[in-house]
Amino acid sequence: MPLQHQHEATLLRGVAAGDRGAFEELYFSYQKRLFGYLYRVLGESGVAEELVNDVMVEVWKSAGRFRGDSKPATWIFGIAHHRLLNHLRRRRGS
């Protein structure tokens, strides 16, 4: 596993243990990338920002479930993808 992925996996373990500093580092590392992904799909900055926060709250809650079977980025963007799909389903249903 490349050094960056190892560092992020270590951060996720820290987040799982309640380390706010590890969470902040992950948040700032992923905030812009997640926003870019969500904004490209949605075209709405406010909704994209809200979903970034939802994703990172889920990372905080679920970090203990990261098993290391994938890159941390794959796991985090997987959460973002599911949040995005749920948002689009709700929007379509209204």
Secondary structure, DSSP 8 states (H G I E B T S, - for coil): --HHHHHHHHHHHHHHTT-HHHHHHHHHHHHHHHHHHHHHHH--HHHHHHHHHHHHHHHHHHGGG--SSS-HHHHHHHHHHHHHHHHHHHHHH-
